[in-house]
Every structure is written in C-alpha cells, then in structure tokens.
C-alpha cells in the first residue's frame, strides 16, 4: 500500500535501512544541507534531523540510489523495490490511468490542524534551511503549492520555491509559461485581484509526486494523486480561504500572492549545479495563517548537489514521476513512445524519448506537440532514440548519439529564436534573463531536438550502399561457416561455429 503521510513514508524508509536519525541539535544555517549533500554524494541513507529548533528537517527524502533513482519513490507508493525501470514505469502509468476522487474530512480529523495560527502567524518560528552559502535567503523548496483558476473549478497543484523574508511574507519563483504563474500573471494580476494560495509542506508521497508531473491544464492533480496512492486523498478546508489541502500534511501556509507586489528572490544554487543570479524581483506572498502538526517535519532538497554524478530529490523525481507521466501523456496523444525520461542526474535540461517511429516528419510533429502543448519552459532539447534504448541509461543514449545522429541532418532547431526560455540557465547574461514582471527570458535561443534513431527514412544513398556491403559481407562469412547475428544492422556479431583454422 502507498504510504498516507510523510511520517509513514519516513517509517518505511527506516524499515528498509534507508534512514539515519540524528538526535543531536543541528542548525538550519548550512549545517543540515551540508550533511545532506555529503550523504547524497555517498549514495547514503536519508537524514532526519530530529532536533532543529523545535521542529525536524528531512534532507532530500525522495533521492533514489544512483543506479535506481526511482527506488525510494516506489517505496512511498507501495511498489516493489525489485521492479526494473520499465516495470516501475508501467506500474505508475497503470495507476495514473485510474484516477480516484479525493474526499473531504473535518478539521478535527486533519493532522495538519493540530496547531492553528491565524493571529500573527510567524514563519520565522520554523527552521527553514539556508541551503547554499551564496543563497539570497532561507527557502521552502520542497512543497506543493495549491492555487485556483478564477474562471473555473480547476485547482492547480505545482512546485515553486519560496524565499522567506520575514515572519509573514515570502517571494515565490513564478516563471511565466508554467501553469500557476500563468494564472497569476494573466488572470489575477491583470484584474488586480490577489491569488489565494496554500503551500503544503510535507505532503504524502503521492501528492508530492503529482505536483511535479506534467498534468495537463484543467485536470485535477488530486484525482491523479489518488490514482497513484490507490485510494482517495483526504483534503481539508483552509482556515482563511476556500482552498482544500491534503489533511495529512506536516505544515500548511495559507496566504495571498498580491497583485503588483514584488520582493527580492535569489540568488539560489539551482538544479544545474551553479548559483543562479542575479537577485531579481518575484511576486510577493502575504501569509494569513499557518497550521501544522506538533514538531513538524520540513523536507528540503539540496539542489545542484553532484549534478551529473549523484542524485537528489529533484533529479530522482524527474526520473520517477515526470518520466512515467510524460510517457503516458505522449501515448495518450497518439504517439508511439516506449519511454520518455530525463538525462539522469541533470533534471529539467535534457529528455530522451525512445520510440519505434522512424519518420522524420513524425518526429518533428512529436517535437512540435511537446514544445507547444506543454510549454517545456525548462527543457532545452530532446533526443529521440530507438525503442530498444533505455532513456535512463546514459551510456546507451550516448552510444545512439555517436552512432546514429548525423550533425548535418539530425540536429534540429525548433521554433523561433526568441521562444521563451527559463531565466535560470547559467549561459545567460543578466540582461538576457529579462522581464522581471513575468520571469521569462529575452535570450535569443530556441528549443532543439536530435534524431538519434537508426534506419531513418531520410537515409542517404551512401548509407544504403553501406547496408548492401554489410549484407554481402555476411553472405561471404556464412559461406565460410561463420554464424552472423542479424539483430543489429550496424554490428557483425560474429561467433565461430567450429574450427576455422
């Protein structure tokens, strides 16, 4: 069974030997994140700091192992830790195909209502971590943000970090092109209306997993979280607005993102392994209430730790949550897709799609669907490989790139040069990072994709000649008594059938 709270997930980690509990006092000021980073680099257990200024800190709770980034998230969802990548993806896809409606519970039955602070709530009473030495402030960077569409019944669950400013305010990283930022910039702020939000910290695994997925606009993340869980998500009404939030959460911050108001945000050591800067203005959150469990557990992610070499929560969730969801979405759109997955350990930068599709026109159509339907603000480019290549196997993807991607024919720029770009990329200058009102970039770059599939329909006559030469060579070898493998036309796969002296 899927765990129904973060605490139940922590207990399950402990039962598997995946948790180290630290009872000595630990500081939120760099110390907790430094210890977490060391464990990330060593592929060690998940640290729970039980004595952090009256609360508890949980470092990178969903970080998977370097060989199996999905394994701890599988633990939280009640799936076997013995599943292969393909088995895990198909199990998650099966659950997403069967969403479950949430249920509403009374306040007295909601653990997140154990302590209710509506009179002068104080963010600074909680040990929000100072994660990197160059950060602009302390952050909540592993939570679920709940925000409603003012024109429909749709409520979006998303994942946007918040920098704590004082006891009752924070700045929220909202980049236009994503669902919740679009609600704010293009609806609430244009109407000069505050956007009610709730920041849910320490939600159960199915909720956290769903908040990072590419669920289409207008669809209920609560229902998909129920599908992942295998049962309904229990929701409870907020104290100061009409939003419903997961009842089993550790902590809920209720507030409003105020139209026209901005607060400084960043710099921040981000997912690509560098310090993102300069400091910029982002929408301001005014806090109205805080509710929480006794001694709440505050999870966080040490972004950028070991990029390309180690896992953290963000990279593991991209592989274990976004990958299966994106695979399902592309299949539902009518595309033949074996698997869609991130370039391992470098989240939100490069994705690989394995597909039996060989047509250049069809691959371009697929790229068009991805970039125009989902926006794909963070992802710079995709690599298309054959269906027998595992997108999570970096060696296999590099092999496909080296052997099958012709630089003169298979590297494609997609879209206009001024397509919106996330302003977090390290290669952008401060001026290119652009519009402080919407967070989009002015960099003149475009999305791209690489066709690294073999036997493409646009193969050159020279390639046909090489294939014919290989066929002739195989025939000669057969006549000489040598068995020749046929599974891969780019290999000889010779094996002796007898004494060939």
Phi, psi and omega in degrees: 000147175292144177289144185257011175198163176297324181293321177295324176295317178299318178298322180291323174301316180298320180296332179270001183076021184259008185234139170240122180263129182245112184269339177295149179302139178228144182270142173289345185274085175074330186296311182298319182289325179295318178295320179297317180299319179297319178292323175301313183294328181271002183057039185268191182287170179276130182270132172246112179267106190276348184232081182233080177053052174086357178226193180230145178244139182235112187273121177044062189293337184253013176297124176271176176287160183293332178274332184223079185297344182270355195293320182284328175293323173301320177301315180294329181270002178077022177264156181296139175282000180264358183293142170287169178304313182295318179296319179297313180301314182293326178294317178294318179299318178300319179291320179295335178287350184231069181295154183234131180295142176285168174235152179257134180244162178287156181304321183292345179261005184257116179303329182289355180257014181300321176236126182239122180238104178248342177261110180052059175299145187233106177298328186283356173284352184249147187276060176302132188282144165267108199270312181241150184299332182266004183295152179283347181180192178270146189230148155259114186229018174215087185205180175241123177265129181252124181215138184264150169281123182291346186253004180203185178271000182291135175237124184268137170252128185215191194214089183230124184294155180229129178262124184284129180256313180205197188295335186226020179211155179209163171251143186242130180284100178245112181254119181303143185111344175258164193295304181296315176303321179297322177300317183288305187293320190258357176233290186298309185292323179294334178266002182058042178243140175290145177263115177291137180219161169224130176259113184262112183256129179075044176283166178294157187306319182297325178291313180298320180296318183292327184292342179260355182283166179268054179294130183299151176305135178094348179268149183275111175297329180299322179290319179291325175298321176297322176296316177298320182287330186085020180185167186292143171279129178276127180243154177221149183284143177292168181276328189240002174210182186268006183289148174256135183231156179302124188290334184273006183298158175284325190202140176228127174256118177260141180186193181225137170268116195275130180296134177079352182266138179226148172228156178299146177220134178084184358297169180208137177285106195260185192295340182272001173097007180233165176282120179274127178203183002281180175303140183218169180268138178223161181305146185260134176259126173259123185275132179252331182200154172227127174236147182197168171284164171297137181043064186297153174267123180252108177278154177208163179239133172274087182298145174081357182288120175063038181304130180085351183231325183232170178258156163220185184300316183297311183294321180292322180289328175299317181287318190268339183244305181293320182303304179298320181296316178295321177301313179297317182298319179292322176296317181297333179279359176097012181261144177278103183229124174281314182197143171239125182210157181282157169297118193302137176072002175232076188295150171063023181241305181229135174239147177243137179239120174266133188207146173281354182294131179247342185290127177299321180296320181291322178295321177295321177298320178295316177299319178299318179298315183298309188284333181263336181271315183264351181083308176049052182299322186277324189279127182277320179202163178245154172239125175264127179231171181290161186296340180269007178258127180279117181300336180273358178263098185299323180297318181294322180292318177298322178298317179295319178298316183291325188265332191239349182263110179275117183303332182277343185234336194248003177256118190236125169278137184241129174084184182283159181292338181255031173301146179302138179231148175292133185277026180261348184298135185293336185280354181273140175283164178305321180292327180288337182294337157086217196291111181288344180284325183243348178080004178275167186257150175261005181300135182270076177227168182228163172289162182209162172214157181238130176267102178249029174276159179257167180055048182287154182292340181262022181302144184280162175302326178298321178295319178298320179297318179297319179297320178295319178298320178296320179298317178298319181296319179298319182297317178299318181293322177299317179297335178274000178089019180256128177283131183240125179289145182248359190291330183232112184293352180262003181235156175270324179048053183281141172214136183286137178256002180179195180282111184256033181290000000 
